[in-house]
Amino acid sequence: MISFASEYALEHAPALIIVVPLLLAVVAALCPARMGYMLALVASAISALLACLQMQVMAGLPTDYRVSYHLGGWTPPWGIEFAVDSTAALVVLVIAVMGFIATISSKQLFLREVDGSNYNRVYGAWLLAFAGLLGLVMTADAFNLFVFFEISSLASVTLVAMGSGVDKRALVAAFNYLLIGAIGAIFYVIGAGFCYAMTGTLNMLDLGVRLPQVASQVPVYIGFGFMVTGVMVKAAVFPMHFWLAPSYGYAPMAVTVLLASVATKAALYVLIRIFMTIFGGIDVLPQLILQWALIPLALMAMLLGTILAIYERDVKVMLAQSSVAQIGYIVLGFGVGTLAGLQAGFIHIVNHAMIKGGMFIGLGGLVLAMAGQTRPSPTRIDRLAGLGWRMPITASAFLICGLSLIGVPLTAGFISKFYLVSAVISAGYWQIAALVLLSSALSVIYLWRLVEVMWFAPPEKNKGARLPESPLIYLPLWALALANLWFGIDAGLVVDLSYRAAAALMGAG
Amino acid sequence: MKHNPILRVTSKILFAPIMLYGFYVQFHGDFGPGGGFQAGVIIAAALILYGLIFGLYSLKQVAPPPVVHALMGVGVLIFGGVGVVGLVLGGEFLNYSVLLADAAKGQHWGILLVEFGVGTTVASTILGLFMAFAGFVKEAP
């Protein structure tokens, strides 16, 4: 019975992973407010479980194996398909598991920031964003992808706007996020339209076969430009990163956890999909763009994000700026374009999700304990003074994630940097490797400032009593902190899965 | 505008045909042009016309906001529910062929139900948007 159930679940996993949160989102919106958290927990747990099962199966198969799920029973390229190969399986796993962890911590984080009578609608939007992001990764249809872009970004805009209970500027940030996100999505769909006009198909694999046949035609490249630019807006790749800091900064803390750990990851995956699968068959131009446009932009993002983070006094915005830099590392790995580079990109996708998810959960825990006393702007850095002593459980896990962000040996962040630097050097760009190391070194500055404030503040600030710490925050936080340590010491699993993801992409391209 | 007899009478005459046309587009969608999106907009347009002429208060008595808000979700659930029934009966998600013993009949019923779900959601969402925006201004009694 159990084997039958698991076989059935596996067969339909590509659909179920998305359908369960999508439908429970609606159920949550219709149910009384107190059911919201429960439903979100159930839905994200089911998705995470199915993603794990799926990964387990995929890991035992050759890297060129690809599961194709025909929605409605219509065979592709006519019907819409959900496709899972080693690449998609990895990114889906990251999104689903991080979404689940973010959901666990969300109850406590929402508590002070969002009106309790709205929880049903909040979690409705929460699950919609979650399902939309999973759909982005799973779909193999270029237009369907646009629909999932819209689902995820409209839901995230709603969630960001929920921050207006604390700070009205959240509304402006949400509105900017809405407009910029819409422009990105429209650019993408214009590009997809050009490709459709040239080939008559929207299926990604089919596009990959047919686009090279019309590669001499100009509209193909116009379409390429629009698609890439649109997705780069969504992924917050420099210079389209400017929406990220305000929307993460003013969103409720729980929403920042969800968006920071998974939202840009899904868009980055789509970006590399466009280069490798849709336009992978075309010889020169996409590879040139990858090398001569994406690498410089990634370098700018790394340095600029780090420098902006150094000058930022609001911890939440500071971590958001550092996300811009971290996206730079991922794009740099992709830009190198070799197997090792792609692998480094995927390793950092996994590790950065754990790092930033953990840091934002930790920051939320620290700030919310003080929330009653520190309005307005509870995330200003001096509000954290002495909290290292007053909230040791949360603060120490926060510190571990922070060390991992810098890339201290024995943490996951070190593995990311190690693979990235060696991929960059083996591709012959040793100057770029120096810049990567420089930007990591600079990130010590802003993280050290946190340590200084939290542990080495003037003694009179350390005197306050121990503040209450909630297990709903420090348990998921410690899980992430321990994962950061574990994958820093024994990185075999992440490295292996990322290698398979990169190999699957190269094989398709 | 409810004191203007021309508007009042015209809208009363037009209301029923617009509704009927909406339902025609809804249920004829799988044979000819039409379907849930268009039908939803037409049905919502009939109600919005009513609201424009007789005021938001009367509209809210015809279509109470809680019902409208619930219907937005119910439509999605109808759509998704048809998909899930397909899953349970052994097909893929949204595979209508397995809904009934006869695959062609299953396809027919599947698309009809799905379009009904779309129509419900579209009509109630547009109505909800109208009521939300119209509600910004306090109405003279």
Contacts between the chains, C-beta under 8 A, distances in Angstrom:
chain1	res1	chain2	res2	distance
A	12	B	87	6.0
A	12	B	92	7.4
A	12	B	93	6.9
A	15	B	87	7.1
A	15	B	92	6.9
A	15	B	93	3.9
A	16	B	87	7.8
A	16	B	93	7.9
A	19	B	80	6.7
A	19	B	83	6.7
A	19	B	84	7.0
A	19	B	87	7.9
A	19	B	93	6.0
A	22	B	80	6.7
A	23	B	76	7.5
A	23	B	77	6.7
A	23	B	80	4.4
A	23	B	81	7.9
A	23	B	84	7.2
A	26	B	73	4.4
A	26	B	76	4.7
A	26	B	77	5.5
A	26	B	80	7.3
A	27	B	73	7.7
A	27	B	77	7.3
A	29	B	73	5.3
A	30	B	70	6.1
A	30	B	73	4.6
A	30	B	74	7.6
A	30	B	77	8.0
A	69	B	92	6.7
A	69	B	93	7.9
A	70	B	92	5.7
A	71	B	92	6.2
A	71	B	93	5.9
A	71	B	94	5.5
A	72	B	86	7.9
A	72	B	92	6.3
A	72	B	93	7.3
A	72	B	94	4.1
A	72	B	95	5.2
A	72	B	96	7.1
A	73	B	91	5.8
A	73	B	92	5.1
A	73	B	95	3.8
A	73	B	97	6.0
